[in-house]
Amino acid sequence: MTAAALALGLAGCASETGADAPLPTESARTTPSATSTLTPSSTAAPTQAPTADPSAAPVRPLEQRLLATSAVPGLNATWVWQDGRTRPAGATPFGICARADLGSIGATRVVERTWFPPDDSDDNAAQQVAEFADAKSAAQAWSVLASWRTSCGKAVNADLGLTARPMTAVTVADGQARWYLVSWEPVGEETGRFEALGMVRNGTILTVLRMTSSGQDYNYPAGREPMVGMLRAAAALLAR
């Protein structure tokens, strides 16, 4: 990661408590020996199968760490997301609070999948999965993502009147997960907009999830928000 890229992400995070701050709960192949002729009295030695090396197991490609459409929670009990696109991620920042794309803060490769609503609304959902060169780089990016929530609604997007709620931790079987909600009122519209942004980190892999919707309010029981279910499903795919 270049120093300029890191500086870009870390701008405005002087008041951030940091990634480790407490958050609200909520193979070897056997080579055959030279061919020999056995006499009737000869006894061939038993062949022992090679032992598998767990560390040599192939790593799943990033595309296999993207959620299936059926695994993305709906906005309500009857909501069913429709397939969007799966492709390499571009350079556009992911999320309304983002100040740069994941590649600019150290990711070596990023893939993306999107989902469309079942109606004619502009509600949508998306996921990006990024791989980093090492766990340290992934941890630095994790801190940058937190700093964007801190600065959101201030100098970056103040003209939109954004309100970013506190970051909330989500318990997952493996790795770290958290999310926050951003709300604003588009000019000339009577309903508000909501963007739930979640993220999971596991080793050198980091995924960011986004779910955007419109409405008068964002009323879900605590811990049962659609993004919480999306985070847990994504965390299961990140586990090696």
DABELSUL-V138545 format. One record per residue. N is the residue number from 0. PSI is psi in whole degrees, -180 to 180 (none if undefined). Layout:
[[N | PSI] [N | PSI]]
This chain:
[[0 | 132] [1 | 156] [2 | -34] [3 | -40] [4 | -42] [5 | -39] [6 | -37] [7 | -48] [8 | -35] [9 | -5] [10 | 138] [11 | 13] [12 | 22] [13 | -29] [14 | -1] [15 | 137] [16 | -16] [17 | 162] [18 | -25] [19 | 4] [20 | 149] [21 | 143] [22 | 163] [23 | 147] [24 | -117] [25 | none] [26 | 149] [27 | 137] [28 | 138] [29 | 124] [30 | 123] [31 | 145] [32 | 167] [33 | 142] [34 | 132] [35 | 154] [36 | 124] [37 | 136] [38 | 165] [39 | -29] [40 | -5] [41 | 148] [42 | 122] [43 | 137] [44 | 141] [45 | 145] [46 | 129] [47 | 129] [48 | 141] [49 | 147] [50 | 131] [51 | 142] [52 | 110] [53 | -34] [54 | -16] [55 | 3] [56 | 137] [57 | 143] [58 | 134] [59 | 140] [60 | 159] [61 | -35] [62 | -30] [63 | -4] [64 | 5] [65 | 145] [66 | 145] [67 | 154] [68 | -40] [69 | -16] [70 | -5] [71 | 117] [72 | 144] [73 | 168] [74 | -18] [75 | -177] [76 | -26] [77 | 1] [78 | 128] [79 | 116] [80 | 151] [81 | 149] [82 | 137] [83 | -123] [84 | 149] [85 | 126] [86 | 169] [87 | 142] [88 | 146] [89 | -160] [90 | 8] [91 | 132] [92 | 142] [93 | 105] [94 | 149] [95 | -24] [96 | -10] [97 | 142] [98 | -6] [99 | 166] [100 | 165] [101 | -32] [102 | -32] [103 | -15] [104 | 25] [105 | -10] [106 | 138] [107 | -24] [108 | 140] [109 | 132] [110 | 158] [111 | 146] [112 | 140] [113 | 161] [114 | 144] [115 | 158] [116 | 161] [117 | 0] [118 | -166] [119 | 19] [120 | 173] [121 | 20] [122 | 149] [123 | 167] [124 | 154] [125 | 160] [126 | 140] [127 | 138] [128 | 127] [129 | 144] [130 | 140] [131 | 160] [132 | -32] [133 | 171] [134 | -32] [135 | -43] [136 | -39] [137 | -39] [138 | -37] [139 | -41] [140 | -36] [141 | -40] [142 | -38] [143 | -43] [144 | -38] [145 | -38] [146 | -30] [147 | -33] [148 | -39] [149 | -45] [150 | -14] [151 | 134] [152 | -3] [153 | -116] [154 | -28] [155 | -52] [156 | 37] [157 | -30] [158 | -19] [159 | -11] [160 | 42] [161 | 145] [162 | 118] [163 | 120] [164 | 164] [165 | 152] [166 | 138] [167 | 129] [168 | 147] [169 | 130] [170 | 126] [171 | 162] [172 | -33] [173 | 134] [174 | -169] [175 | 144] [176 | 147] [177 | 164] [178 | 165] [179 | 163] [180 | 136] [181 | 137] [182 | 153] [183 | 166] [184 | 108] [185 | 143] [186 | 131] [187 | 2] [188 | 150] [189 | -18] [190 | 153] [191 | 169] [192 | 143] [193 | 136] [194 | 116] [195 | 125] [196 | 121] [197 | 161] [198 | 146] [199 | 139] [200 | 134] [201 | 104] [202 | -121] [203 | 4] [204 | 137] [205 | 135] [206 | 143] [207 | 135] [208 | 143] [209 | 138] [210 | 117] [211 | 137] [212 | 166] [213 | 156] [214 | 173] [215 | -30] [216 | 176] [217 | 80] [218 | 103] [219 | 147] [220 | 140] [221 | 129] [222 | -5] [223 | 18] [224 | 148] [225 | -36] [226 | -33] [227 | -44] [228 | -38] [229 | -41] [230 | -45] [231 | -38] [232 | -40] [233 | -39] [234 | -36] [235 | -33] [236 | -23] [237 | -23] [238 | 133] [239 | none]]
